[in-house]
């Protein structure tokens, strides 16, 4: 069964999630949201999903602390919460993993969500960092991701540091990056030396291609493995079950990637 780049990228993200984790993604991250639901329907059914995007359609969301010992609350639980509640949960240590992207990402794990070029006369403006700088410090496992893998996005040094990949030794920092997923490969991140290491290359791509299109230097083993391809069962699950779930929040993404549209409202309801 064949797959698209977007589908492959989502599955690569899903594989980074571990069972019994509380996982978060922010608004504007449809790939991360699909990945979380794919993981919940496959290898990690007991994760807790905290969806920042859901706040856009539910301004008064329900919230049950993810640390609850009640197994029925954890099994396949999906919560949304006010951002101030989420920040409190993160600083308490109740959030295990989050997905984070940036307009630019450099070899030290710094991300740029502000601008490219001179700050006063930028070549481009990004949406802004909002809570990423704070969450980057406190969430233990941050998965960086970027669909476009090019020297334009993976740069030697970001033009503006929205959130730093590392901190001085005297700074208490339980959080930070542990991996970077792109459309070409998967990197691990070594926090001790603030450096990426190539873990695997996706099918159809090569180490030479990754080197050519990456602006920063990185480590790699002598033999770099190929990332395992997604199974037909996982692809069917994503296309038939998970993809259509996003149509209400991300209609354009759901339609272009999965051909799914939101259900029409029932006029009698």
HELIX and SHEET records of a PDB file:
HELIX    1   1 UNK A    5  UNK A   14  1                                  10    
HELIX    2   2 UNK A   30  UNK A   41  1                                  12    
HELIX    3   3 UNK A   52  UNK A   56  5                                   5    
HELIX    4   4 UNK A   71  UNK A   74  1                                   4    
HELIX    5   5 UNK A   83  UNK A   92  1                                  10    
HELIX    6   6 UNK A  132  UNK A  138  1                                   7    
HELIX    7   7 UNK A  207  UNK A  213  1                                   7    
HELIX    8   8 UNK A  232  UNK A  237  1                                   6    
HELIX    9   9 UNK A  238  UNK A  242  3                                   5    
HELIX   10  10 UNK A  243  UNK A  245  1                                   3    
HELIX   11  11 UNK A  251  UNK A  258  1                                   8    
SHEET    1   A 9 UNK A  77  UNK A  79  0                                        
SHEET    2   A 9 UNK A  48  UNK A  51  1                                        
SHEET    3   A 9 UNK A  22  UNK A  25  1                                        
SHEET    4   A 9 UNK A  97  UNK A 100  1                                        
SHEET    5   A 9 UNK A 141  UNK A 146  1                                        
SHEET    6   A 9 UNK A 177  UNK A 182  1                                        
SHEET    7   A 9 UNK A 185  UNK A 190 -1                                        
SHEET    8   A 9 UNK A 195  UNK A 201 -1                                        
SHEET    9   A 9 UNK A 219  UNK A 226  1                                        
SHEET    1   B 3 UNK A 111  UNK A 112  0                                        
SHEET    2   B 3 UNK A 104  UNK A 106 -1                                        
SHEET    3   B 3 UNK A 154  UNK A 155  1                                        
SHEET    1   C 2 UNK A 115  UNK A 117  0                                        
SHEET    2   C 2 UNK A 122  UNK A 125 -1                                        
END                                                                             
